[in-house]
Amino acid sequence: MATDSIVGDILLNVLQVAFNKLASSDFLDFFRARRLDETLQKLNVTLLSINAVINDAEKKQISEDVKAWLDAVKDAAYEAEDLLDEIDTELSKYKMEAEFQASTGKVRNIFSTASASSFDKDFESRMKKCLENLENMASEKDRLGLTEGVGAGLRMVVPNIRQSSSFLWKEGEAYNLPKMIRHFSYIRNSAEASKLLKAICEAKRLRTFLPLGRTDQDYFNMPSSVIHDLLSKLRRLRVLSFSDYSNITELPDSIGNLKHLRYLNLSGIGVKRLPDSICLLHNLQTLNLRYCVSLEKLPPDMHKLINLRNLDFSETNVREMPKQLGNLKNLQFLPSFLVGKYNETSIKQLGELNALETLSILELQNVVDPMEALEAKFKNKIHLEKLMLGWSTNDDRSFNEMHVLEKLQPHQNLKELSISNYGGIKFPFWFADNTLSNVVSLELINCKNCFFLPSLGLLPSLKSLSIIRFDTVEAIGPKFFGNSACTTPFVSLEILRFQEMVRWEEWECSDVSDAFPCLQELHIEKCPRLKEHLPAKLLSLRKLVIDECERLVASIPCAPTIQELVLRNCGKLQMEFIPPTLSNLVIMNCPQVESFLKARGVAIKSEAS
């Protein structure tokens, strides 16, 4: 059946992970240190023997005996994976200890250290029991008449979907949960769900706890007793979410016992601090703390979460990074890095984080020495595609900020760049070379000391450009377009925004009639001194918004395909034609345009729809 194959593919991934771990050099060393080479070999052979007959078992599962055998295989495979995962966790801990010892000059073999750990007390007995179960199942395949190699490909398939380990509970349903449940979700829109949560705490093999939908705080919260039971009883969890339960103001230390946990979503909960034990989750890959508005500080040992890939504490009250974050070399998503004033929280901590794909750096005014910015090694971050750079204020250190931004030159693979509160009087040289050749989105916000805009017209991939609050810019001229007779300026640009340019008076664009061939949206808003000009023609334009440009003396660009036109408080703006494609027209306090339209019988909306 198709449903059997889908669930089987999930189990195939489990089995493949097990094979990969058993083949790794670290696992081989781990077993050899305990003189368990033979056990490791038997485990490998037994898993392969079982896997070889799975396709045939799927075809014969009409037999109750075969169904039961497949259920047992599924259960044993999960058990084996749990045990191998615990070994992997121990290995990570030993490696981290070894790195620390190396840094202090006290080097010891990590596996000899491991042999003395408390983990070994029950490891051999658990491994022996696991192997016995698998060997018993392998011996049953002949009795069941299962044939090796039947069917295409190497696949591990489980039986009927009604016996699946995944379960989605909906309001009004009974609280009877499948015995072998491992993945659980529910729609949290009713107080009725609290009874269900008590029942799920007894599902000791659960791997996924994932509430769906936002909570209604007037009707449903997560009881503290349930939180305690979940964390103390469900030790095999890989995925855990308490997202948007704002009544949660404290998490118990027992969360540190979830050694298998990969994904932890605490976004929107009401905690002020996290328990230090959260730093014991060495397998954790995602930690989501977004919108935890009461959160004031991160645990000091965050650097021990060496497998962390995604760390999000944006929109919180955290104002200081934990020390030694540079140890988290697997980080890919970091939307908040707060530059500190001391070495262990300085921008240099980013130097070895070369797996980063998304990064937002705030408090850049704390970079006193521009050479520290160079040590962040942005040119080495070949995976970085989205970068936001922010200073808290525009102060009198514009010269220093120019040199800091110069040293933050990113790799050419960058796709999105946003810069806010930059205090320099100009932008660095790398804005004009090929560094930004792959950038598709660029935002420059509140750069109040810059007298001129950088040359951006020759960026070949740029599709969206926002220029906001450049308080000292008075004119935008040929330099902005790139000063090249051989290249069409802004050849790929689709959206252009100018907003809150309080001193901008002139846009010199009459000599670049071929610019903006792909522009679909143009926004010019809150530019009270702008007098002239506008582009003569924008052949791809779909939407034009001009708002609070009272002194603008110009004609609306020729845009034969325009669909939406919004003009507000543009007293001297003129209109010379009515495109047949225009479907949404909003005019407010633009007397010359209004007169032109009324003379031609065009109805005008008084406000935007």
N, C-alpha and C positions, 0 to 999 in steps of 0.2 A: 504494500500500500504506500501511497505518496506520503501520508502522514508518518508512517513508520520510518521512511527514508529520511525525512526532515529531522526527526528526533534522533535517528541513528547517526546522522552527520554531526550532531552536537557531541554525541559520545565518541565518535571518531576523533574529534579534536582533543577530547580528554585523553584518549589512548595515545594519540600522537605526542602530546606533551609528555606523557610518561616515558615513551620511547626516547624522546630527545634528552630528557634528564638522565635516564639510565646510561646513555651513550657519552655523557659529558665527562671530561677529565676530572672535574671536581668530585663528581659522584663516585667515579672509579677509585680515586684516592681515599674518599670517605670510607668506602666499604673495605678497601685493602687495609686501612689503618686498624680496622676491627677484625681483620682476618675473615671477612665475609664474602670473599671473591666468589666462592661457589654458590652462595645464596643469591648474589646478584645475577650470576649466569642462569640459575634456575628460574628466577623471576622473569628474565628476558625471554627465555625459551618458552615458558608457560604462557605468557601473554601472546607471543607469536602463534603458538599452537591454537589457542582459543580464537584468535582473530581470523585464522585461516578458514574456520568453518562458519563464521557468522553469516555470510551471504546465504549459505545453504539453510541455516537455521531460520533465517527470515522467511524463506519460501515454505518451510515446514511448520510454521508457528500455529497452524490450525490445531496441532497437537498440544494439549494442555501441558504435557511434560516439557515440550520444547519451549513453550511460553514461559514456564516456570524457570527453565534453565537460562533463558535470555534475561529474565528479571534478575536472577542471581548474578549473572555476568555483569550486568549494568551496575548492580550494587557493589560488587567486588572491585570493579574498575574504579569507581568513585573512592572506595576505601583505600585502594592502592595509591591513587593520586593524592589523597589527603596525607598519607604517610610520606610520600616522596616530597610533597610540598613542605612538610615540616622539616625534612632533612635540608631542603634548599634554604629554608629560613635560618636554620642553624649555621649553614655554611656562610650565609651573608653576614651573620653576626660575627663569626670567627674572622672573616676577612676584614671587617671593620675594626675589630680588636687588633688584628695584625698590623693594619695601616697605622693605627694609633701607636702601637709599640715601636714600629719602625721610625715614626716621627720623634719618639723619645729615646731611640737607641736601644730599646729592649726587644730584640727580634726573637720570636719563637715560632716553631712550626705550628701552623694553625690547626692541623689535624691531631697532633699530639696534645694540644691544648683542649681540643674538642673531646678527646677520649676521656678526659676527667670530668666532663660536664654532667650535670644532672639529667640531661636529655638522654644519655645512654642507659639510664637505669631501666627503662621499659622499651627501648628501641628494639632490641633483639627479639624480645618476646612478641612484640606487635608485628615485626617483620615475619617471624616464623608463622604466626597465625594467618597473616595475609597470604603467604605463599601456600600454606596448606589448603586454604579455601580455593585458591586459583587452581592448584593441582587437582583437587577433587573435581572441579568443574571440567578441567581438561580431560580427566579420565572418563567423564560421563558422555563425551561426544560420540564414542563408538557405540555405546549402548543405545543412544538416541538415533543412530544411523546417520550422523552428520558427516558430510564429505568435504574434504579440503578443496579450496580453489573454485567452487561453484559460483558463477556470476562474475561480473566484470569489476575489476578494481579491488582495492583494499579498503573495506568499509566495515564499520562496527554499527550495527543497527539494533534498536530496541523494539520491543513489541508494541501492541496497540496504543494509540494516543490516549485512550481513556485511562491507561496505566502510567501516563507520563508523569514526570517529576515536577512539571510546571503547573501552577494553579493561579487563576485570577478569580478573586471573590467579588461578587456584586451584591449590592444591598438587597435584602430579602431572602438571600440564600441561606441554607443551613450552615452550621459551623463545623460539619463533619469534613475534615480535611483528609486527603489521601495519605495513607500510611507512610509511603516512601517520598513524600513531597520534599523537593530541594529548592524550588524557585517559587516565590510567592509575591503576588501583587494584589492590591485592593483599592477600590475607589473610596476615598476617605471623605464622605459627605454626610455621615450620619453617626450619632452617638452609638448606634447599634454596632459599629465597628470595634468599639472597645472590648466587647465580649469576644469578638473574633481574635483580637490581639492576645488575649489570655490563652486561647486555644493554640495559637501558632507558637507560643513559647515552648510547647511540648514537642515541636518538630525538631528534634535534636540534630538532624542531618541537613537542616536548611542551609542553603548557600546564598540565596538572594532574598532580601526583604526590601521591597520597593513600592511604597505608597504612590498612588497616582492622583493627579489633580491637586489643586490648592485647598488648604484647610479653611473652614469657616469657623473663626475663633469663637463665635457666639454659640456654636453647637458642639464643637468637637476639639479636644486637646489630647495630647499623648500623656496618659497618667505616668507619674514617676515610677510607680511600682512595675508597670509594664516595661519601661525602659530598663530598669534594673534586671528584670527577668530575661529580657531579650539579650542583654549583653553578657549576663552570667551563664545562660544556658545554651545559647546558639553559638558555640565556639567554632563552627565550620563556615561561618559566613564569608563570602567573597565580596558581596555587594550589599551595602547598607545605606539607607536614606532615612533621615528624619527631617527632610526639607520642609520648611515653612511651618513647622510646629513651634510657633513663637513662645509658647508657654514653657518650653524647655529652657531653663535657666542654669542648669548644671548637669554635667555628664559624670557618671561614676567612673572610678579608676579602672573598673573591670573592662572598660573598652580596650585597654591595652592587652587583654588576653585573646583578642581576635587575630591570631597570628596569620590566618589565611587571607585577611581582608585586603582587597585590591582597590575598592571604590567606596569612598565615604562622602556622602552629601549631607552637610549640615547647614546648607544655605537657608538664611531667614530665621534661624532659631535664636533664642534670647540669651545665650551665654555671654558672660563677661570675660571668662577665661576658659581655656581648655585644660583638661587634666594632663599632667606631665607624662602619664602613661601612654598617651597617644603616640609618643615618639618611639614606642616599642613595636609599632606596626611596620616591620621592616619590609613587608611585601606591598605596602600601600603604594598605589600608582596615581590615584586621584584624590585630592582633598579639596572639597568645595565649601568655602566659608562665606561666599558672596552674600551680601545683605544681612550679615550678622551685625546689626547696627550697634549693639551693646558690647561687642568684642573689642577689648582694649589692648591685648597683648598676645603674642604667639608663644608657645612653650620654648624654653631656651635650647632644648636639644633637637630642634627640627632637622639639624644637619645629619641626624642618624637615619632619617627616612631616605635611604640611599636609592630606592627604586622609584621614588616619586617622579612622576612625569607632568602632572597638572596640579598647580597650587594657585588657588584663587581666593584672596581675601579682600577683593575690591569692595567698596561701599561698606567698609567697617570703620571702627574707631582706632584701628591699629596704626600707630605712628612711628614704629621702629621695627626694623627687620631683626629676626633672630641672628645670632652670630654664626659665622662659618657656613653661610648658605651656599658658598661656592663648592661645598662637598657634594651637592646634589647634582651630579653631572648628567643625570638622565632627564632633567627638567626640560620640558618642551613648551609648556604654557605657563607663563608667569605675568599676569596682567597688572601686577603691582609690585614694583621693587622700589623701596623707599631708601634713597641714598642717605647713609649715616655720616657722622663726623669722625668716626673712629675707624681704624683699620679693619676690624672684623665685621663692620657693617658698611664699608665704603664700596664705591662702584667697582673696585678691583675684584670684589667677590664674584663678579660676572665673568671674569677672565677665562675660566675653564668650562663655562656652561655653553658648550658648542652645539648642543642638541636643540637649543631654543628655536621655536618656530614663531611664537607670539610673545612679545615683551613690552611692558610699559614701565618706564623709569620716571619716578617722581622725585622732587626735592633736589634737583640737580644743582641748585645754588650751594649745596654742601660740598661740591667738588671744588676745593680751594686750589689744588695743583692740577693743571690740565694734563700732566703726565699720568695721573691716576686714571683719567678717562682713556688714555691710550692703552693702559694695562687691562682695560676691559675687553680688548681684542675683538672689536666688532668686525673687523675684516675677516676674521676666522669663522664667523658664524654663518656658514653657508646654507643652513636650513632656515635662517631667520627670514620670515616673509612679512610679518606685521610688527611695526615698531612705533611706540609713542614716547616722545621725550618731553618732559615737563619741568619747568621751574615754578616755584611757588609765587614769586613776585618778580617784577621788573625793578631791579635796584641799580645802584651806581657802579656795578661791577661789569659793565658791558664788555670791556676789553677781555676780561677773564672768560666770560661766557662765550665770546667769539672763539677763543682758543679751545675751550672745552668741546663745543659743537664740532669744531674742525677735527678733533681727535676721535670723535664718535662716528667717523665715516663707516657706513655699513658695507656689507658685501653686496655685489651687484645683483644677487638673487632677490633682493627686497622687493615686495609687491605693494605694501601700504605703509605710509609714513605720516605721522602727525606730530607737530611741534607746537607747544603752547608756552606762553609767557617767556619766550626767549628775549633776553635783554641786549643782545648785540646790535650794532648799527648796520651790519650787513651779514649775509650768509656765506658759509665757507666755499672754497673752490670746488668741492665735490658736487655742489649743486649744478655746476656747469659742465662737468665731464660725463662719462658714461656710467657713473655710479648708480644713478637713478633711472637707468635706461629701461628697467623692467617694472618700474613703479606704475601702478594703475590708479592709485588713490593717494592724494596729497592734501593735507590740511595744515595751514599755517595760521595760528590763532594768537591774538593778543601780543604781537611782536611790536611793541609800541615805540621802540627806538630805531627801527629800520626806516631809513629815508627812501629806499628803493626796493622794489620787488626783485627777487632773483630771476635770472633768465630761465624760463620754464618752457618756452614755446617749442623747443627742440626735443623734448622728452617724447620718444616715439610711442610709448605704451600708455601714457597718461590718459585716463578716462574721466576722472572726477577731480576737480580742483576747487578748494575753498580757501578764500583769503578773507580773514576776519580780524577787525580791530587793529589795523596798522595806523596808529594815530598820527604819525609824522609824514606819511606818504601824501604828496600833493599832486603828483603826475605819474601816469603809467604810460611809458613810451616804447620805442622800438626794442630796447634792451629786454623787456619782458617777453617779446615775441621771439627773440633769439638772434636777431641780426644776421640771418642767412638767406641769401638769394636762391639757394639751391634746394631748400627744404620748406615744405608747407608748414607754417606754424600751427602748433596744437592739432596735429594731423589726426589724432585718435580721440580727442577730448569730446565727451558727451554731456558733462554737467559742469557748469562754471558758476561759482557763487562769490560775490563781493558783498560783505556785510559790515556795517558800522565803521566805515572809513570816513572819519569825521572831517579830515582836511583834504581829502581827495577832490581835486577840481577838474582835472583834464585826463581824458583817455585818448591818447594819440593812436588811433587805429585806422585812419583813412588810407595809409600807405601800405597796409597789409590786407588787401581785399580778399586774398585767397585763404586767410586764416579761418580756423574753426569749421572745416568741411563736414564734420560729423556731429557738431554741437546740437543737442536736443533740448537742453534746459539752460536758461540764463536767468540768474537772480541778481539783482542789484538793489540792495535794501539798506536803508538808513545811511545814506551818503548825502548829507544835506548841502554840501558845497559843490557837488559835481555839476559842472556846466555843460561840458561837451567831451567827447562825441560818443556815438554808439556805432558798432559795426554796420556798414551799409547793407550787407546781405548775409543772411544765415540760412542757407538753403535746406538744412536738415532740422531746423528748430521746430520743436513741438510745444514748448512752454516758455513763456516770458513773464517774469515778475519784476516790476519796478515799483518800489515802495519808499516813500519819504525821501524823494530826491527833488525838492521844491525848486531848485535853480536850474534843473536840467533843460537845456535848449537843444533839442535834437529830434530827429524823426525816428519812429519805430523802424527797426531793420526790416528789409524785405525778406519775408519768411513765408514762402508760398504754401508750406505744409503745416503751419502753426495750428494747433488745436485749442490751446488755453492761453488767454491773455489776462493778466491781473495788473492793473495800474492804480496806485493809490498815492494821493498827495504829490502829484507831479505836474505842477501848475503850467509849465511851458512846453510840455512834451507834445509832439505833433504826430498825427497819423495820416498817411497819404493813400492807403489802400485797404480794402477789406478782403482778406483771404477767404476763399470759399470753404476751406477746411475748418474754419474757426467754429468750435462747438461750445466753448465755455468762456464768457467774457464778463469781467468784473472791473468796473471803473468807479473810482471815488476821488472827487476833488481834482479832476484833470479837465478843466473847462474846454481847452482847444480840441481834445480828443472827443469829448462829449458832444460838442457842437458838430464836429465832422460826422459822427455816427448818427446823431438825430436828424441831420440834413438828408441822410440816406435811409431813414426809417428803421434803424437798427435798435432793438430793445436792449437796455443796459441794466444789469443787476446792480443793486445798491450795495451789496456786500457779498463776500465769498461764500460759495456753497459749502 
